[in-house]
Amino acid sequence: MYINRQGFIRVAAASPRLRVADCDYNRREIQSMIGEAVEQQVQVVCFPELSLTGYSCGDLFFQETLQREAIASLQELAHFMHDKRSLTAIVGLPLRIGSNLFNMAAVIAAEGIVGLVPKTHVPNDREYYEKRWFAAASSLTVHSFEIGGREVPVAAGGMLFQTPFATFGVEICEDLWMPMPPSSQLAMQGAELLFNLSASNELVGKHRYRRSLVLQQSGRCNAAYIYASAGTGESTTDMVFSGACLIAENGTLLAESPRFSNENEWITADIDLDALRHDRLKNTNFSNDALQQAYRVDIPLTEVNTTGLRHPLPTHPFIPAAEQTDEFLSDVFRIQTEGLAKRLRHTGIEKVTLGISGGLDSTLALLVTIATFDRLQLPRENIVGITMPGFGTTNRTYNNATDLMHASGITVMEIPIVEAVKQHFKDIGHDFDNHSVTYENSQARERTQILMDVANKIGALVVGTGNMSELALGWATYNGDQMSMYGVNASVPKTLVATLVRWIADNRMEESTRTILHDVLDTPFSPELLPADAEGKIAQKTEHVVGPYELHDFFLHRMLRYGDGPSRILFLARQAFTGQYNEEELQKWLRVFYKRFFTQQFKRSCMPDGPKVGSVNLSPRGDWRMPSDAVADLWLKELETTSDKQ
């Protein structure tokens, strides 16, 4: 598997065993970890600050013996790297240039030492007295330095290293903690990977702050941030070091090392470059040509055949991680509630109508509406829930709908649509036994007409129930359930609808209501527009027709959030759904997704207002603007080509 071809690159942050002022020992440990990095198909590995000598050498940094041995060890490392054409390593050492000593990062590839980057901000506080030994990058007066008879570029203003797969920049420890880290400028100049060689001691609570810095900087820069810190081998005369290593991507932590280990520790991750580039493409602030001034070094890194994908790839990207569940779902529910509350306050309307089917979507819409009315101190009786039994309504969904409405204390109306739809069939000359799209859509439009007309009669607003997954697939009747006066679920995908209802049931409901909600959750997804089976159970199951919602939500997230194409989505789906869906199923449902997504845009082009709750949204006034007449041929062709290569 060549992950480079799918827009990924494998990186590592390493904290080797260390002996203070023993360059030979430290070099051997670094070499050992470089060898392991090659075996693990890593392409860029970062070691800690001053990793060849140790950070805590103190006044020994002034000793020519230590300075000389550090350079000699760097040269030996460069020689060791000469046949490793797929790997780049970044190490730290003290380097004397003229009358100044610099805390330097050296970038090594098969071509040798390709660049030197000095520390920009040298601390001089009560913990770190680096200015006693090291000069800041601003003191540098040369643009190259001779090592082993070869001039190596050195840049005080930052340096960009360009590989065939990614561009990266380097900063050192304190640089990250400053108000304007060099990595911010490097990112604006094109760096997608930001490496930090660090020696950050441990204090109570410091690691949490350190982690937040790494996460925030990766997010601000739309980049990956790879942080490698000195380990327990450093001197403990006054401070203790833990070997903290972190890898973050655009605000998300991908990997973190154990701390206080006495062994060589490292972490690896595959960085999703295509995702980072997609975000930068949409953020035009990254295209400022005036900032393209960094010195650039080319590294002809070769592709590697990697094993496995070392990147978190959730099967349900819209559903939060367990530790974030309460905060995340509470925010979603609150955003929905506040959106509806604002619309009611703005219009002066104090009543709503909504169709209650006993399915998940209308259940969530009802829960949102109830919370809104409670917040606005409006009587729940002003919520008019209308159940409209039709040809496919089953006892299970009917009972759940009525039981839920009665338990909620809202006004309950039951308006069967069977006779009205039969009359409509007679009026338009449609055969009742012909269960075509006309048979189905006539019921959906009849229900919407009832909701609209009752709303007009009582001065109410129609609350829409349809979710984002249905909008993506066009699984809605145009001018039927596609239409409302405010769609509270419009940006909530189906997988999140289920998760949110379960969370509300388990955390905010009494036992009697919770039982109803759990049965709604266990009911198969269905519009119930076709007659039930011989046992009176749901015969028309949505996922049998359009495919599993968990797959479509995965496809939708990758396409809209990251701009992924068919081949990449298929590649990622294989990784995410290993053992759940075979290749044929993935290709089949991805093909269905593209066909329906393109042909059904006209329904989204005139969708009602509704609150945006997440990073993906299909509103034609917001995140997704697409012509209704666009064709899917290019996407389907790429998918077929990808399939042929399997």
C-alpha positions in Angstrom: 0.0 0.0 0.0 1.6 3.3 -1.1 0.0 5.8 1.2 1.8 8.7 -0.6 -0.4 8.0 -3.6 -3.4 8.6 -1.4 -2.1 11.9 0.0 -0.6 10.6 3.2 3.0 10.8 4.6 4.3 8.9 7.6 6.1 10.9 10.3 7.6 10.1 13.7 8.6 11.9 16.9 11.4 10.2 18.8 12.9 10.5 22.3 16.0 8.3 22.5 17.9 7.2 25.6 20.5 9.8 26.3 23.7 10.3 28.3 24.6 14.0 29.0 27.7 15.1 27.0 28.2 11.7 25.5 27.9 12.4 21.7 29.0 8.9 20.7 26.4 7.2 22.9 23.6 9.5 21.8 24.5 9.1 18.1 24.3 5.3 18.4 20.8 5.5 20.0 19.7 7.9 17.3 21.0 5.6 14.6 19.2 2.7 16.2 15.9 4.6 16.1 16.6 5.7 12.5 17.0 2.0 11.5 13.7 1.2 13.2 12.1 4.2 11.4 13.2 2.8 8.1 11.7 -0.6 9.0 8.4 1.1 9.9 8.3 3.0 6.6 8.6 6.4 8.3 9.5 9.2 6.0 10.4 12.1 8.4 11.6 11.5 12.0 12.2 14.3 14.5 14.5 14.0 17.5 14.7 16.3 20.5 16.5 19.6 21.0 20.3 19.2 21.3 19.8 15.5 21.0 23.4 14.8 20.0 24.9 16.3 23.2 21.9 16.5 25.6 20.1 19.7 26.5 21.4 20.0 30.1 25.2 20.3 29.4 25.4 23.7 31.0 28.8 25.4 30.7 30.1 22.3 28.9 28.6 23.8 25.8 31.5 26.2 25.9 34.0 23.4 25.6 35.5 23.0 22.2 35.7 19.2 22.8 31.9 18.9 23.0 31.3 21.2 20.1 33.8 19.2 17.9 32.3 15.9 18.9 28.8 17.1 18.2 29.8 18.0 14.6 31.6 14.7 14.2 28.6 12.8 15.3 26.4 14.8 12.9 28.7 13.8 10.1 28.6 10.1 11.1 24.8 10.3 11.1 24.9 11.8 7.7 27.1 9.0 6.5 24.7 6.5 8.1 21.8 8.0 6.2 23.4 7.9 2.8 21.5 4.8 1.6 18.2 5.6 3.3 16.6 7.4 0.4 13.0 7.2 1.8 13.8 8.9 5.2 14.7 12.3 6.4 15.9 12.9 10.0 16.0 16.0 12.1 18.4 16.2 15.0 19.7 18.9 17.4 23.2 20.0 18.3 25.2 23.1 19.5 26.9 24.7 16.5 29.5 27.5 16.7 29.4 30.0 13.9 31.9 32.8 14.2 31.9 34.1 17.7 28.4 32.8 18.5 27.0 29.4 19.6 23.7 28.4 18.2 21.1 25.9 19.3 20.7 24.3 15.9 18.4 21.8 14.2 20.1 19.8 11.4 18.1 18.2 8.7 19.7 15.0 7.2 18.7 13.0 4.2 20.4 10.5 1.9 22.1 13.5 0.2 23.8 14.5 3.5 23.1 17.4 5.8 20.7 19.5 3.7 19.9 22.4 6.0 20.5 24.0 9.4 17.8 25.9 11.3 18.8 27.9 14.5 16.5 28.5 17.4 14.7 31.8 16.9 13.7 32.6 20.5 16.3 31.8 23.2 14.8 31.8 26.7 16.4 33.5 29.7 14.0 32.8 32.5 14.2 31.2 35.9 14.1 27.7 34.5 16.0 28.1 31.2 19.2 30.2 31.0 20.0 29.5 27.4 21.2 33.0 26.7 24.2 32.2 28.8 25.3 29.8 26.1 23.3 30.4 22.9 22.7 33.3 20.6 19.3 33.9 19.0 18.8 33.3 15.3 18.7 37.0 14.7 22.5 37.1 15.5 23.3 34.9 12.5 25.2 36.8 9.8 25.9 33.9 7.3 23.8 31.9 4.9 25.8 28.7 4.9 28.2 26.8 7.1 30.9 24.4 6.0 30.7 20.9 7.4 33.0 18.2 6.1 34.0 20.3 3.1 30.4 21.0 2.0 28.5 24.2 2.4 25.2 23.6 4.2 22.5 26.3 4.0 21.5 27.9 7.2 18.6 30.4 7.5 17.8 32.6 10.4 14.4 33.5 8.9 13.2 30.0 8.6 13.7 27.3 6.0 11.3 25.2 4.0 12.2 21.6 3.1 10.4 20.4 0.0 9.9 16.6 -0.6 7.9 15.1 -3.5 5.1 14.5 -1.0 5.1 17.4 1.5 6.8 20.6 2.5 7.9 20.9 6.1 9.4 23.5 8.4 11.4 23.3 11.7 11.3 25.3 14.9 12.9 24.6 18.3 11.2 24.4 21.8 10.7 27.9 23.0 9.7 29.1 19.5 6.3 27.4 20.0 5.6 29.2 23.3 6.1 32.7 21.9 3.2 35.0 20.8 4.4 34.7 17.1 6.0 31.2 16.6 8.2 30.9 13.5 6.0 27.9 12.5 3.1 30.3 11.9 5.1 32.1 9.2 6.4 28.8 7.8 2.8 27.6 7.5 1.9 30.8 5.6 4.8 30.2 3.3 3.7 26.6 2.5 4.9 24.3 5.3 2.4 21.5 5.8 4.4 19.7 8.4 5.8 21.6 11.4 8.5 19.8 13.5 9.6 21.0 16.9 12.8 19.7 18.6 12.2 20.4 22.2 13.6 19.9 25.7 10.7 20.8 27.9 10.9 19.9 31.6 8.1 18.6 33.6 6.1 20.6 36.2 2.7 19.8 37.7 0.1 20.6 35.0 2.6 21.7 32.4 2.0 18.7 30.1 -1.7 19.6 29.6 -0.7 23.2 28.6 2.1 21.8 26.3 -0.4 19.5 24.6 -2.9 22.4 24.1 -0.2 24.5 22.5 0.6 21.7 20.0 -3.0 21.2 19.2 -3.8 24.9 18.8 -0.8 25.6 16.6 -1.6 22.7 14.3 -5.2 24.0 14.1 -4.2 27.6 13.5 -1.7 26.6 10.8 -3.9 24.0 9.1 -0.9 21.8 9.4 0.5 18.7 11.2 2.6 19.5 14.2 5.2 16.9 15.3 6.8 17.5 18.7 9.7 15.6 20.2 11.0 16.4 23.6 14.1 15.3 25.6 13.7 12.3 27.9 14.7 11.1 31.4 18.4 10.7 30.4 18.8 14.5 30.8 20.5 15.8 34.0 18.2 16.0 37.0 20.3 18.6 38.8 17.5 21.1 38.7 14.9 19.8 36.4 13.2 16.5 35.2 12.4 15.7 31.6 9.9 13.2 30.5 10.3 12.5 26.8 7.0 13.9 25.8 6.2 13.3 22.1 3.1 14.6 20.4 1.7 14.5 16.8 -1.3 16.6 16.0 -3.1 17.3 12.7 -5.2 20.4 12.3 -6.2 20.5 16.0 -6.6 16.8 16.4 -4.2 14.7 18.5 -3.1 11.7 16.4 -0.5 10.2 18.7 1.1 10.8 22.2 4.0 8.9 23.8 4.1 7.6 27.4 6.2 9.9 29.6 9.0 9.2 32.0 10.2 6.1 30.1 13.8 4.9 30.5 13.7 3.3 27.0 13.8 4.7 23.5 10.3 6.0 22.9 8.7 7.1 19.7 5.3 7.7 18.1 4.3 7.5 14.4 1.3 8.7 12.5 0.2 9.1 8.9 -0.6 12.7 8.1 -3.5 13.4 5.8 -2.0 15.9 3.5 -4.9 16.0 1.1 -7.2 17.0 4.0 -4.8 19.8 5.1 -4.5 21.0 1.5 -8.3 21.0 1.1 -8.7 23.3 4.1 -6.0 25.6 2.9 -7.6 25.7 -0.5 -10.8 27.0 1.1 -8.9 29.4 3.3 -7.5 31.9 0.8 -5.4 33.6 3.5 -2.8 30.9 2.7 -2.2 32.2 -0.8 -0.4 35.5 0.1 2.5 35.7 -2.4 4.2 38.4 -0.4 5.1 35.8 2.2 6.9 33.4 -0.1 10.4 34.4 1.1 11.7 31.4 3.0 14.8 29.7 1.9 13.8 26.4 0.2 15.7 23.1 0.1 14.6 20.2 -2.1 14.8 16.7 -0.7 14.2 14.0 -3.3 12.5 11.6 -0.8 11.5 8.3 -2.4 8.1 6.6 -2.0 7.8 3.7 0.4 5.5 0.7 0.4 3.8 1.1 3.8 1.8 -1.4 5.8 -1.4 -0.3 7.4 -2.7 3.2 7.8 -1.6 4.9 11.0 -4.2 7.6 11.1 -7.4 7.7 13.1 -10.2 6.9 10.7 -13.6 6.6 12.5 -16.3 4.7 10.7 -18.8 7.2 12.1 -17.1 10.6 11.6 -20.2 12.6 12.7 -20.4 10.9 16.1 -18.1 12.2 18.9 -15.6 10.2 20.8 -16.8 8.8 24.1 -15.0 11.4 26.2 -16.5 14.2 24.2 -20.1 12.8 24.0 -21.8 15.0 26.6 -20.3 18.3 25.5 -20.6 17.6 21.8 -24.2 16.3 21.8 -25.3 19.0 24.2 -23.9 21.6 21.8 -25.7 20.1 18.8 -29.0 20.0 20.7 -28.6 23.5 21.9 -27.8 24.9 18.5 -30.9 23.2 17.1 -33.0 24.6 19.9 -31.5 28.2 19.7 -32.0 28.2 15.9 -35.7 27.5 16.2 -36.1 29.8 19.2 -34.6 32.7 17.2 -37.0 32.0 14.3 -40.0 32.0 16.6 -38.9 35.2 18.3 -38.2 36.9 15.0 -41.6 36.0 13.4 -43.6 36.5 16.6 -45.1 33.0 16.1 -45.9 31.1 19.2 -47.3 27.9 17.7 -45.8 25.1 15.5 -47.0 22.1 13.6 -44.9 19.1 12.8 -45.6 15.6 11.5 -44.9 12.8 14.0 -44.4 9.4 12.3 -42.9 7.3 15.0 -39.5 7.5 13.2 -36.2 8.9 14.4 -36.2 12.2 12.4 -39.6 13.4 13.6 -38.8 12.2 17.1 -35.7 14.4 17.2 -37.5 17.3 15.7 -40.2 17.0 18.4 -37.6 16.8 21.2 -35.9 20.0 19.8 -39.3 21.7 19.6 -40.2 20.8 23.2 -36.9 22.1 24.5 -37.4 25.3 22.5 -40.8 26.0 23.9 -39.7 25.3 27.4 -36.8 27.7 26.9 -39.2 30.4 25.6 -41.7 29.6 28.4 -44.4 28.8 25.8 -47.0 26.2 26.7 -46.3 22.8 25.2 -50.0 22.7 24.1 -48.9 25.2 21.4 -46.9 22.4 19.7 -49.4 20.6 17.4 -48.1 17.2 16.6 -50.0 15.6 13.8 -49.8 11.9 13.0 -51.1 11.0 9.5 -51.5 7.3 9.1 -51.2 6.1 5.5 -51.0 2.9 3.4 -47.7 1.8 5.0 -48.2 2.9 8.6 -47.6 0.1 11.0 -49.0 -0.3 14.5 -45.5 0.0 16.0 -44.7 3.4 14.5 -48.3 4.6 15.0 -48.3 3.7 18.7 -44.8 5.2 19.3 -45.9 8.4 17.6 -49.1 8.8 19.7 -47.5 7.6 22.9 -44.6 10.0 22.6 -46.9 13.0 21.9 -49.1 12.2 24.8 -46.2 11.7 27.1 -44.7 15.0 26.0 -47.9 17.0 26.8 -48.3 18.5 23.4 -51.5 18.9 21.4 -52.2 15.7 19.5 -54.0 15.5 16.1 -54.6 12.4 14.1 -55.5 13.0 10.4 -55.5 9.8 8.3 -54.6 10.4 4.7 -55.8 7.2 3.1 -59.1 8.5 1.7 -57.7 11.8 0.7 -54.9 10.1 -1.3 -57.3 7.7 -2.9 -59.4 10.6 -4.1 -56.3 12.2 -5.4 -55.4 9.0 -7.3 -58.9 9.1 -8.8 -58.6 12.8 -9.7 -55.3 12.2 -11.6 -56.2 8.8 -13.0 -53.6 6.8 -11.1 -54.1 3.0 -10.5 -54.2 2.4 -6.8 -52.4 -1.0 -7.3 -49.5 0.7 -9.1 -47.0 1.3 -6.3 -44.9 3.6 -8.3 -43.2 6.9 -7.2 -46.5 8.6 -7.7 -48.1 6.2 -5.2 -45.4 7.1 -2.7 -44.9 10.8 -3.3 -48.7 11.6 -3.2 -48.7 10.5 0.4 -45.7 12.6 1.3 -47.2 15.7 -0.4 -50.6 15.1 1.2 -49.0 15.1 4.6 -47.1 18.3 3.9 -50.3 20.0 2.7 -52.0 19.1 5.9 -49.1 20.5 8.0 -49.0 23.7 6.0 -52.8 24.2 6.0 -53.2 23.5 9.7 -50.3 25.9 10.4 -52.1 28.6 8.4 -55.3 27.9 10.2 -53.8 28.3 13.7 -51.1 30.8 12.9 -48.2 28.4 13.3 -44.8 27.6 11.8 -44.2 24.2 10.2 -41.1 22.5 11.7 -39.2 20.3 9.2 -38.0 16.9 10.3 -35.7 15.7 7.4 -32.0 15.1 8.1 -28.8 15.9 6.1 -28.2 12.3 4.9 -31.6 12.3 3.3 -30.9 15.6 1.6 -27.5 14.3 0.4 -29.2 11.3 -1.2 -32.4 13.1 -2.3 -34.4 10.6 -0.2 -37.2 13.1 0.2 -40.3 14.0 -1.8 -39.9 17.3 -3.6 -42.4 19.7 -2.1 -43.3 16.9 0.3 -41.2 16.1 3.3 -38.5 18.1 1.6 -40.4 21.3 2.5 -41.1 23.1 5.7 -40.8 26.6 7.3 -37.7 25.7 9.4 -35.8 22.5 9.2 -34.2 21.8 12.6 -32.5 18.6 11.5 -31.2 19.9 8.2 -27.5 19.6 9.0 -27.8 16.6 11.3 -26.8 13.3 9.5 -28.7 10.1 10.1 -26.0 8.5 12.2 -25.9 11.5 14.5 -29.7 11.7 14.7 -29.7 8.2 16.2 -26.9 9.0 18.6 -28.5 12.2 19.7 -31.9 10.7 20.3 -30.3 7.9 22.4 -28.3 10.4 24.4 -31.4 12.5 25.1 -33.4 9.4 26.1 -30.7 8.2 28.5 -29.8 11.6 30.0 -32.9 13.8 29.9 -36.0 11.6 29.9 -38.0 9.8 32.5 -38.3 6.0 32.3 -41.7 5.9 30.5 -40.6 8.3 27.7 -37.1 6.6 27.6 -38.8 3.3 26.8 -40.7 4.8 23.9 -37.6 6.5 22.5 -35.6 3.2 22.7 -38.3 1.4 20.7 -38.1 4.3 18.1 -34.4 3.7 17.9 -34.8 0.0 17.3 -37.3 0.6 14.5 -35.9 0.1 10.9 -35.6 3.3 8.9 -38.6 3.6 6.6 -40.8 6.3 5.0 -43.6 3.7 5.3 -45.1 4.7 2.0 -45.6 1.1 0.8 -48.0 -1.4 2.5 -46.7 -3.4 5.4 -45.9 -7.1 5.0 -48.3 -10.0 5.8 -47.3 -9.7 9.5 -48.1 -6.0 9.7 -44.4 -5.1 9.9 -42.4 -2.6 7.9 -41.8 -3.8 4.4 -40.1 -0.8 2.9 -36.7 -0.4 4.5 -34.7 2.6 3.4 -31.3 1.1 3.7 -32.2 -1.9 1.5 -32.9 0.7 -1.3 -30.2 3.4 -0.9 -27.7 1.6 1.2 -26.4 1.8 4.8 -26.5 5.3 6.2 -23.2 4.7 8.0 -21.5 4.3 4.6 -23.3 7.3 3.1 -22.4 9.5 6.0 -18.8 8.4 5.7 -18.8 9.1 2.0 -20.5 12.5 2.6 -18.0 13.5 5.3 -15.0 12.7 3.2 -16.3 14.4 0.1 -17.5 17.6 1.7 -15.2 18.1 4.6 -12.0 17.1 2.8 -12.8 17.3 -0.9 -11.8 13.6 -1.4 -12.4 12.0 -4.8 -13.9 8.5 -5.4 -10.6 6.6 -5.4 -9.5 8.1 -2.1 -12.9 7.6 -0.5 -12.9 4.0 -1.6 -9.3 3.6 -0.2 -10.3 5.1 3.1 -13.6 3.1 3.3 -11.6 -0.1 2.9 -9.5 0.9 6.0 -12.4 2.1 8.1 -14.9 -0.7 7.3 -12.5 -3.7 7.2 -14.5 -6.8 8.0 -17.8 -5.1 7.8 -18.3 -4.5 4.0 -16.6 -6.3 1.2 -15.1 -4.5 -1.9 -18.2 -5.1 -4.0 -20.5 -3.6 -1.4 -18.3 -0.5 -0.9 -18.1 0.1 -4.7 -21.9 -0.5 -5.1 -23.0 2.0 -2.5 -20.4 4.6 -3.4 -21.7 4.5 -6.9 -25.2 4.9 -5.6 -24.1 7.8 -3.4 -22.6 9.7 -6.4 -25.5 9.2 -8.7 -28.0 10.3 -6.1 -25.9 13.2 -4.8 -25.6 14.7 -8.2 -29.1 14.1 -9.6 -30.9 15.3 -6.4 -29.2 18.7 -6.0 -32.4 20.5 -7.2 -34.0 19.5 -3.9 -31.2 21.0 -1.9 -31.2 24.2 -4.0 -34.5 25.2 -2.5 -34.3 23.7 1.0 -35.7 25.6 3.9 -33.6 27.5 6.5 -32.1 25.4 9.2 -29.3 25.7 11.8 -25.8 24.5 10.9 -24.5 22.3 13.7 -21.2 20.9 12.3 -18.4 21.4 9.8 -20.4 19.8 7.0 -23.6 21.4 5.7 -25.6 21.2 2.5 -27.4 24.6 2.6 -27.2 26.3 -0.7 -26.8 29.6 1.2 -23.8 28.3 3.2 -21.3 25.6 2.8 -22.4 23.8 -0.4 -23.2 25.7 -3.6 -23.7 23.4 -6.6 -25.6 23.7 -9.9 -28.5 21.4 -10.1 -27.4 20.4 -13.7 -23.9 19.2 -12.8 -23.2 15.6 -14.0 -21.4 12.9 -12.0 -19.6 11.3 -15.0 -16.1 12.3 -13.9 -16.6 10.9 -10.5 -18.2 7.7 -11.7 -15.5 7.2 -14.3 -12.8 7.6 -11.6 -14.6 5.1 -9.4 -14.8 2.6 -12.3 -11.1 3.1 -13.1 -10.3 2.5 -9.5 -12.4 -0.6 -9.4 -10.7 -2.0 -12.5 -7.3 -1.8 -10.8 -8.3 -3.8 -7.8 
